[in-house]
Amino acid sequence: MSKFNPRNPLNVKEVVSLSLLKHNNMRFLFALAIASAVSFSALVQTTDQSYTLEQYVTEILVGDGVNVSNITFIGGEDQLGYMSGADAVFSVGSGLVLSTDNALNLTDPACGANACLGCMGGGTDVDLLDVANSVPPLIGQGFSVSSVNDLCVLEFDFEAGGDSIAFNYVFGSDEYLEWVNSSYNDIFAFFLSGPGITGPYAAPAGFPDGAINIAEVPDSDPIMPITISSVNDVTNPEYYIDNFNNDGICIDGYTQAFTASAQVQCGETYHIKLAIADGSDSALESFVILEEGSFSSNAIDLVADASIEGADVFLGDTTVVEGCNDATFTVIRPDDSTQDTIFLNVYGTAFPGIDYTNTIDQVIMEPGQSSADITLGVINDNILEDPEWITLEYVYVNGCGD
């Protein structure tokens, strides 16, 4: 059988500043632009390959509560890219692309004009091959994968500021659907190693207990790796999106967004190996996209905006005009499994009870609650004054006690 081939480590304090502007008998005009909607299936996202290896990891992939070091890569530099602008057409809006071919192909209107056969990574990977060949018996098939090729392998060490890490990702392939349940079973895996982890796969010398693969079909028992043969229109179809006409993105099929997660020990050093390869040949690309900023640990984030009946207003989203709009601070946490108390400190040139009503000292977030809104309650005193400012500061104690 042959084929034809056509950012912000371990934050412990966040600060958001807000400006209060006075007015006296001033009127403001808000204009609303209405545009006609047009239906189209053209590619609307882009892929950028101008980043360095370190920038791909620290500026695109990594989010809150994680420190990274010792970044290495096996493969051709064209196999990496930053995809953005895909919110309306894809499982994730933006993220780091790892591909078995040129990452530009994913957003190429010509769907393949950037093919780069011969400039991809060489060598082999025993663990990836083992993962690929673990799939057939799990789905009642007898095929085998003879080799893994066009390797794209990104590795780094990291420390987490909490007791867990997680990140979101999507797998896609041009092997769909013609080559399902065949030896052309392109494969990817996320090999995690470190304290408290014991696994069958190889790990660097500093991690003697081996690695586990945390890329898996959700709720599968026994655990099933994700390939075109384990997620498609027949096997686990609830996770598969067919895209034979390459609508919106240049790939024949892809998965829903999955989350890879694991328990870790706060402040300890772990190692992760993000790897993808072609199975048995070097044709028809596959990719995995790691969602931007999603590689994170238990952490708290704080955002602020000024709005009038929910709409963004002029002068920036941290400016409030008395009598026109109010300020809402939102505390966001990625881990909502337990109760958290976030202690707050408000200070500045504006005064509570005179310029704003709320006295804020803490926010209690219950299990299952991922965000909490704090409205400042700006008071219109009809006094013409210079701009005043408020800073809302919180201190969050992470799982390490920092």
Secondary structure, DSSP 8 states (H G I E B T S, - for coil): --------TT--EEEEEEEEE--SS----------------S---EEE----HHHIIIIIIB-TTEEEEEEEEES-GGGEEEEES-TTTSSSSSEEEEESS-GGGGG-TTSSTT--TTSSB-S--HHHHHHHHHHHHHTT-------EEEEEEEEEEEEESSSEEEEEEEEEETTTTTTTTSS---EEEEEEESTT---SB---TT-TT-BEE----TT-SS----BTTTSSSSSSGGGEEE-TT--SSS-SEEE--EEEEEE--TT-EEEEEEEEEEESSS-S-EEEEEETT-BEES--EEEEEEEETTEE-SS-TTEEETTT-EEEEEEE-S--SS-EEEEEEEEESS-BTTTB-----EEEE-TT--EEEEE--B---------EEEEEEEE---TT--
